[in-house]
């Protein structure tokens, strides 16, 4: 996410090595110009941004610190839309009705599920209306996704009128006291009168509180133009950028915010259902500049991890009682936080580590599958008391997991070392130890 833009800023800053070096400033701005165009930033937005940066640097004096401050300040301004909402805003009277619109293949249905999951983690009752009656098996896909993530779906068997489904879904949302109604509408391969006519009729009937356009982050300037067309026809209230984890450029984000003056409300940062984050400009800029985003990390953690359970686990770690059942429970919690790459990027100083991290899949990676198999081969007593695992028990676990005893021994050693390390961090001076490790990791990359 924004890797190309982030790298261009670093390259530009490195051009300025001395104070009041006019030639260095010109070289830095030229480097930035080429990189932003390569990142698919529209030439008008790029020109405006460079002008603002140069003006601030000349005003405050040429130097690396002044250049960085100017970049940060003006990038945040470019990505912000004055007077518009950020994240999710609830209506004064529930349900909050959100119309999800976009072209076919842009990630609209997936983004709808991700948004529903995001709200569900925050203890909101969500109903999804299946109003995409054009794409083959769209309703069935939505049904399967809703069942997998325990989200309530409203659909009408055999119905071919999306407006009728939408109206009855709104009625149902009121009956079940839903906090939010998300309406998944039909898309097309391109904008046409039939599509817009259907969307306008649903909009007029439901009077939605929000109309979110789902844009494929990899669509570049085409995505900006399409968002402008939808905005002109429907009056959008925000944009969700899907597949943003697959786009290192980031130019579409700057274009939508600056050229159309539409606020980016959420971004998809991975394939998992938890990989959706609110787009808060100052936080995103902080991550681009390698300063992390502890505010978003804290919010995600608070939504997923129960405070009482966290305190209980902390006490067990301090006592040295952390066991395999605790380990599995923590793995499930971490899965709900989203992709590891995204989480690492939120920690100050570790953005370089995140960009070099081959994303860890906590469901399907070979290492995780082996670990789960080993723990599943243990008895309940062995899971609670790892110290019971002698050679005979290890052989049995290895056979049950289809692994060698050497692999079992290696995992147990790693688990023991991790438990000792966690105990060390939880004690006095633990944060100092952690900061030292983070600094070491930063120097390695």
C-alpha positions as CSV (number, residue, x, y, z in Angstrom):
1,X,0.0,0.0,0.0
2,X,1.5,3.3,-1.1
3,X,5.0,1.6,-1.3
4,X,5.9,3.4,-4.5
5,X,4.9,6.8,-3.1
6,X,6.7,6.1,0.1
7,X,9.9,5.1,-1.6
8,X,9.8,8.2,-3.8
9,X,9.7,10.5,-0.8
10,X,12.7,8.7,0.7
11,X,14.6,9.0,-2.6
12,X,13.7,12.7,-2.9
13,X,14.7,13.5,0.7
14,X,18.1,11.8,0.2
15,X,18.8,14.4,-2.6
16,X,19.0,17.1,0.0
17,X,22.2,16.7,2.0
18,X,23.1,20.3,2.8
19,X,21.2,23.4,4.0
20,X,20.2,26.0,1.5
21,X,21.2,23.9,-1.5
22,X,19.0,25.1,-4.4
23,X,20.3,22.5,-6.8
24,X,19.6,19.7,-4.4
25,X,16.0,21.0,-3.9
26,X,15.4,21.0,-7.7
27,X,16.8,17.5,-7.9
28,X,14.5,16.3,-5.1
29,X,11.5,17.9,-6.7
30,X,12.4,16.3,-10.0
31,X,12.8,12.9,-8.4
32,X,9.4,13.3,-6.7
33,X,7.8,14.3,-9.9
34,X,8.9,11.2,-11.8
35,X,8.0,8.9,-9.0
36,X,4.5,10.4,-8.6
37,X,3.8,10.1,-12.3
38,X,5.0,6.5,-12.2
39,X,2.6,5.9,-9.2
40,X,-0.3,6.9,-11.5
41,X,-0.9,10.3,-9.8
42,X,-2.7,12.7,-12.2
43,X,-0.4,15.3,-13.6
44,X,-2.5,18.2,-12.3
45,X,-2.5,16.7,-8.8
46,X,1.2,16.1,-9.0
47,X,1.9,19.7,-10.2
48,X,-0.2,21.2,-7.4
49,X,1.4,19.0,-4.8
50,X,5.0,19.8,-5.9
51,X,4.1,23.5,-6.0
52,X,2.8,23.4,-2.4
53,X,5.9,21.4,-1.2
54,X,8.4,23.8,-2.9
55,X,6.6,26.9,-1.5
56,X,6.7,25.6,2.1
57,X,10.3,24.5,1.8
58,X,11.4,27.9,0.5
59,X,9.4,29.7,3.1
60,X,11.0,27.6,6.0
61,X,14.5,27.1,4.6
62,X,15.9,24.3,2.4
63,X,16.8,21.2,4.4
64,X,15.8,17.6,4.9
65,X,13.6,18.3,7.9
66,X,11.8,21.1,6.2
67,X,11.3,19.0,3.0
68,X,9.9,16.1,5.0
69,X,7.5,18.4,7.0
70,X,6.3,20.0,3.8
71,X,5.7,16.6,2.1
72,X,3.8,15.4,5.1
73,X,1.6,18.5,5.6
74,X,0.7,18.8,1.9
75,X,0.1,15.1,1.3
76,X,-2.4,15.1,4.2
77,X,-4.1,18.2,2.7
78,X,-4.3,16.5,-0.8
79,X,-5.9,13.3,0.7
80,X,-8.4,15.3,2.9
81,X,-11.8,16.6,1.7
82,X,-13.0,19.5,3.9
83,X,-16.4,19.1,5.6
84,X,-16.8,15.4,4.7
85,X,-17.2,12.4,7.0
86,X,-14.4,9.9,7.7
87,X,-14.8,6.2,8.5
88,X,-18.4,5.1,9.3
89,X,-21.0,7.6,10.6
90,X,-24.2,6.3,12.0
91,X,-27.6,7.9,11.3
92,X,-29.4,9.6,14.3
93,X,-32.1,7.0,14.0
94,X,-31.3,3.4,13.0
95,X,-31.0,1.6,10.7
96,X,-28.2,3.5,8.9
97,X,-28.8,2.6,5.3
98,X,-25.8,2.3,3.0
99,X,-26.0,1.8,-0.7
100,X,-23.0,-0.1,-2.1
101,X,-22.4,0.7,-5.7
102,X,-19.7,0.1,-8.3
103,X,-18.7,-1.8,-11.5
104,X,-18.8,-5.5,-11.8
105,X,-15.5,-7.1,-10.7
106,X,-14.5,-4.1,-8.5
107,X,-14.8,-6.0,-5.2
108,X,-18.2,-4.6,-4.2
109,X,-19.7,-7.8,-2.7
110,X,-16.4,-8.6,-0.9
111,X,-16.2,-5.0,0.5
112,X,-19.8,-5.3,1.7
113,X,-19.0,-8.4,3.7
114,X,-15.8,-6.7,5.1
115,X,-17.8,-3.6,6.1
116,X,-20.5,-5.8,7.8
117,X,-17.7,-7.7,9.7
118,X,-16.1,-4.4,10.7
119,X,-19.4,-3.2,12.2
120,X,-20.2,-6.5,13.8
121,X,-16.9,-6.5,15.7
122,X,-18.0,-3.1,17.1
123,X,-21.2,-4.8,18.4
124,X,-23.6,-3.5,15.7
125,X,-26.5,-5.6,14.3
126,X,-26.1,-5.7,10.5
127,X,-28.4,-6.8,7.7
128,X,-27.3,-7.2,4.1
129,X,-29.8,-6.9,1.3
130,X,-29.0,-9.1,-1.8
131,X,-30.0,-6.7,-4.6
132,X,-27.5,-7.8,-7.2
133,X,-29.9,-9.8,-9.4
134,X,-28.0,-9.4,-12.6
135,X,-24.7,-11.3,-12.0
136,X,-25.0,-15.1,-12.2
137,X,-25.0,-16.7,-8.7
138,X,-24.4,-13.3,-7.0
139,X,-27.0,-14.0,-4.4
140,X,-25.7,-17.4,-3.7
141,X,-22.1,-16.1,-3.3
142,X,-23.4,-13.5,-0.8
143,X,-25.4,-16.1,1.1
144,X,-22.3,-18.3,1.5
145,X,-20.2,-15.4,2.6
146,X,-22.8,-14.3,5.2
147,X,-23.1,-17.8,6.6
148,X,-19.3,-18.1,6.9
149,X,-19.1,-14.9,8.9
150,X,-22.5,-15.2,10.8
151,X,-24.0,-12.1,9.1
152,X,-27.8,-11.9,8.5
153,X,-28.8,-11.8,4.8
154,X,-32.1,-10.7,3.3
155,X,-33.1,-12.1,-0.1
156,X,-36.2,-13.0,-2.0
157,X,-36.3,-16.4,-3.8
158,X,-37.2,-16.1,-7.5
159,X,-37.5,-12.3,-7.3
160,X,-36.1,-10.3,-10.3
161,X,-36.9,-6.8,-9.1
162,X,-34.1,-5.3,-7.1
163,X,-36.3,-2.4,-6.0
164,X,-38.8,-4.7,-4.4
165,X,-36.0,-6.6,-2.6
166,X,-34.5,-3.3,-1.3
167,X,-37.9,-2.0,0.0
168,X,-38.6,-5.3,1.8
169,X,-35.1,-5.4,3.2
170,X,-35.6,-2.0,4.7
171,X,-38.8,-3.1,6.3
172,X,-37.1,-6.2,7.7
173,X,-34.2,-4.1,9.1
174,X,-36.7,-2.2,11.1
175,X,-38.4,-5.3,12.4
176,X,-35.2,-6.9,13.7
177,X,-33.9,-3.6,15.1
178,X,-30.8,-3.6,12.9
179,X,-28.3,-0.9,13.4
180,X,-27.2,-0.9,9.8
181,X,-28.6,-2.1,6.4
182,X,-26.0,-2.6,3.7
183,X,-27.5,-2.9,0.2
184,X,-25.4,-4.9,-2.2
185,X,-26.5,-3.6,-5.7
186,X,-25.8,-4.9,-9.2
187,X,-22.8,-3.8,-11.2
188,X,-22.0,-3.7,-14.9
189,X,-18.8,-4.1,-16.9
190,X,-19.3,-0.4,-17.9
191,X,-21.7,2.4,-16.9
192,X,-25.0,2.3,-18.8
193,X,-28.5,3.7,-18.5
194,X,-30.1,0.5,-17.2
195,X,-27.6,0.3,-14.3
196,X,-28.0,3.9,-13.3
197,X,-31.8,3.7,-13.7
198,X,-32.0,0.8,-11.2
199,X,-29.6,2.5,-8.8
200,X,-31.5,5.8,-8.9
201,X,-34.8,4.0,-8.2
202,X,-33.4,2.2,-5.2
203,X,-31.9,5.5,-3.9
204,X,-35.2,7.3,-4.2
205,X,-37.0,4.5,-2.4
206,X,-34.6,3.9,0.4
207,X,-33.2,7.5,0.9
208,X,-29.9,6.0,2.0
209,X,-27.7,7.8,4.6
210,X,-24.6,6.8,2.7
211,X,-23.8,5.9,-0.9
212,X,-20.4,4.2,-1.1
213,X,-18.7,3.6,-4.4
214,X,-16.4,0.6,-4.4
215,X,-13.3,1.3,-6.6
216,X,-10.7,-1.1,-7.6
217,X,-7.4,0.4,-6.5
218,X,-5.6,-1.1,-9.5
219,X,-7.9,0.7,-11.9
220,X,-5.7,3.9,-11.9
221,X,-7.1,7.0,-13.6
222,X,-9.9,4.9,-15.1
223,X,-11.1,4.4,-11.6
224,X,-11.0,8.1,-10.9
225,X,-13.1,8.8,-14.1
226,X,-15.6,6.1,-13.2
227,X,-16.0,7.4,-9.7
228,X,-16.7,10.8,-11.1
229,X,-19.5,9.4,-13.3
230,X,-21.1,7.6,-10.4
231,X,-20.9,10.7,-8.3
232,X,-22.5,12.9,-11.0
233,X,-25.4,10.4,-11.3
234,X,-26.0,9.4,-7.7
235,X,-24.3,12.0,-5.4
236,X,-21.8,9.7,-3.6
237,X,-20.9,10.2,0.0
238,X,-17.6,8.3,-0.1
239,X,-15.4,5.7,-1.7
240,X,-14.1,2.3,-0.5
241,X,-10.9,1.4,-2.3
242,X,-10.7,-2.4,-2.7
243,X,-7.6,-4.5,-3.5
244,X,-5.4,-1.7,-2.1
245,X,-2.9,-4.3,-0.8
246,X,-2.2,-5.4,-4.4
247,X,-1.5,-1.8,-5.6
248,X,1.8,-0.3,-4.6
249,X,1.2,2.9,-6.5
250,X,-1.6,4.7,-4.6
251,X,-2.2,7.3,-7.3
252,X,-6.0,6.5,-7.5
253,X,-6.4,7.6,-3.9
254,X,-4.9,11.0,-4.5
255,X,-7.0,11.4,-7.7
256,X,-10.3,10.5,-6.1
257,X,-9.7,12.8,-3.1
258,X,-8.3,15.8,-5.0
259,X,-9.9,15.7,-8.4
260,X,-13.4,14.6,-7.5
261,X,-13.4,15.9,-3.9
262,X,-14.8,12.6,-2.6
263,X,-13.6,11.3,0.8
264,X,-12.0,7.9,0.9
265,X,-13.9,6.2,3.7
266,X,-12.3,2.7,3.8
267,X,-9.5,0.8,2.2
268,X,-9.2,-3.0,1.7
269,X,-5.7,-3.9,2.8
270,X,-5.8,-7.7,2.3
271,X,-7.9,-10.7,1.3
272,X,-9.2,-11.6,4.7
273,X,-12.6,-10.4,5.9
274,X,-10.8,-8.4,8.7
275,X,-8.7,-6.5,6.2
276,X,-10.7,-3.3,6.0
277,X,-9.6,-0.1,7.6
278,X,-11.1,3.4,7.9
279,X,-9.2,5.9,5.7
280,X,-8.1,8.7,8.1
281,X,-5.8,11.0,6.1
282,X,-3.3,11.9,8.9
283,X,-2.9,8.3,9.9
284,X,-2.4,7.1,6.4
285,X,0.2,9.8,5.8
286,X,2.0,8.8,9.0
287,X,2.2,5.2,7.6
288,X,3.5,6.5,4.3
289,X,6.2,8.4,6.0
290,X,7.3,5.3,8.0
291,X,6.0,6.7,11.3
292,X,3.4,4.0,11.9
293,X,-0.2,4.3,12.9
294,X,-0.7,3.3,16.6
295,X,-4.2,4.8,16.8
296,X,-5.6,2.5,14.2
297,X,-3.7,-0.5,15.7
298,X,-5.2,0.3,19.1
299,X,-8.7,0.6,17.7
300,X,-8.4,-2.7,15.8
301,X,-7.0,-4.4,18.9
302,X,-9.8,-3.0,21.2
303,X,-12.5,-4.2,18.8
304,X,-11.1,-7.8,18.7
305,X,-9.4,-8.5,22.0
306,X,-11.5,-8.6,25.2
307,X,-9.9,-6.4,27.9
308,X,-10.7,-8.9,30.7
309,X,-9.3,-11.8,28.6
310,X,-6.2,-9.8,27.8
311,X,-5.6,-9.1,31.5
312,X,-6.0,-12.8,32.3
313,X,-3.5,-13.8,29.6
314,X,-1.1,-11.1,30.8
315,X,-1.2,-12.5,34.4
316,X,-0.5,-16.0,33.1
317,X,2.5,-14.8,31.1
318,X,3.9,-13.1,34.2
319,X,3.5,-16.3,36.2
320,X,5.0,-18.4,33.4
321,X,1.8,-20.4,33.0
322,X,1.1,-19.6,29.3
323,X,0.1,-22.9,27.6
324,X,-0.9,-24.3,24.3
325,X,-4.6,-23.6,24.7
326,X,-3.7,-19.9,25.4
327,X,-1.5,-20.0,22.3
328,X,-4.4,-21.2,20.1
329,X,-6.8,-18.7,21.5
330,X,-4.3,-15.9,20.8
331,X,-3.8,-17.1,17.3
332,X,-7.5,-16.9,16.7
333,X,-7.5,-13.3,18.0
334,X,-4.6,-12.2,15.9
335,X,-6.4,-13.6,12.8
336,X,-9.3,-11.3,13.4
337,X,-6.9,-8.3,13.3
338,X,-6.2,-8.8,9.6
339,X,-3.0,-9.3,7.6
340,X,0.3,-9.3,9.4
341,X,1.8,-7.0,6.7
342,X,-0.8,-4.3,7.5
343,X,-0.3,-4.7,11.3
344,X,3.5,-4.4,11.0
345,X,3.1,-1.2,8.9
346,X,1.2,0.4,11.8
347,X,4.2,0.0,14.2
348,X,6.6,3.0,14.1
349,X,9.9,2.2,12.5
350,X,8.8,-1.2,11.1
351,X,7.3,-0.1,7.8
352,X,10.4,-1.4,6.0
353,X,9.9,-4.7,7.7
354,X,6.3,-4.8,6.6
355,X,7.2,-4.1,2.9
356,X,9.7,-6.9,3.0
357,X,7.3,-9.3,4.8
358,X,5.8,-12.1,2.7
359,X,2.4,-12.0,4.3
360,X,1.8,-14.7,6.9
361,X,-1.5,-16.6,6.4
362,X,-2.6,-17.8,9.8
363,X,-4.9,-20.4,8.2
364,X,-2.9,-21.9,5.3
365,X,0.8,-21.5,5.9
366,X,2.7,-24.8,6.2
367,X,4.2,-23.8,9.6
368,X,0.8,-22.9,11.1
369,X,-0.8,-26.1,9.8
370,X,2.0,-28.1,11.4
371,X,1.6,-26.3,14.7
372,X,-2.1,-26.9,14.7
373,X,-1.6,-30.6,13.9
374,X,0.9,-30.9,16.8
375,X,-1.4,-29.2,19.4
376,X,-4.3,-31.3,18.1
377,X,-2.3,-34.4,18.8
378,X,-1.8,-33.5,22.5
379,X,-4.1,-34.6,25.3
380,X,-6.1,-31.8,27.1
381,X,-3.7,-32.2,30.1
382,X,-0.6,-31.8,27.8
383,X,-2.0,-28.7,26.4
384,X,-2.4,-27.2,29.8
385,X,0.9,-28.4,31.1
386,X,3.7,-28.3,28.4
387,X,6.2,-29.5,31.0
388,X,4.7,-33.0,30.9
389,X,6.0,-33.6,27.3
390,X,8.7,-36.2,27.7
391,X,10.3,-38.2,24.8
392,X,7.5,-40.8,24.7
393,X,4.8,-38.2,24.5
394,X,6.7,-36.3,21.8
395,X,7.0,-39.4,19.7
396,X,3.2,-39.9,20.0
397,X,2.5,-36.3,19.0
398,X,4.9,-36.5,16.1
399,X,3.1,-39.6,14.8
400,X,-0.3,-38.0,15.3
401,X,0.8,-34.9,13.4
402,X,2.6,-36.7,10.6
403,X,5.9,-35.0,11.5
404,X,9.3,-36.0,12.8
405,X,10.2,-35.8,16.4
406,X,12.9,-33.3,15.5
407,X,10.2,-31.0,14.1
408,X,8.2,-31.4,17.3
409,X,11.3,-30.7,19.5
410,X,12.0,-27.5,17.4
411,X,8.5,-26.2,17.9
412,X,8.5,-26.9,21.6
413,X,11.8,-25.1,22.0
414,X,10.5,-22.1,20.0
415,X,7.3,-22.1,22.2
416,X,9.4,-22.2,25.4
417,X,11.7,-19.3,24.2
418,X,8.7,-17.2,23.1
419,X,7.0,-17.8,26.5
420,X,10.2,-16.7,28.3
421,X,10.5,-13.6,26.1
422,X,6.9,-12.7,26.7
423,X,7.5,-13.0,30.5
424,X,10.5,-10.8,30.2
425,X,8.6,-8.1,28.3
426,X,5.7,-8.2,30.8
427,X,8.0,-7.5,33.7
428,X,9.7,-4.3,34.8
429,X,11.6,-2.7,31.9
430,X,9.8,-4.8,29.4
431,X,9.0,-1.9,27.1
432,X,12.7,-0.9,27.0
433,X,13.5,-4.5,25.9
434,X,10.9,-4.3,23.2
435,X,12.0,-1.0,21.8
436,X,15.6,-2.3,21.6
437,X,14.4,-5.3,19.6
438,X,12.4,-3.0,17.3
439,X,15.5,-0.8,16.7
440,X,17.6,-3.8,15.9
441,X,15.0,-5.1,13.4
442,X,14.8,-1.6,11.8
443,X,18.6,-1.6,11.2
444,X,18.5,-5.0,9.6
445,X,16.1,-4.0,6.8
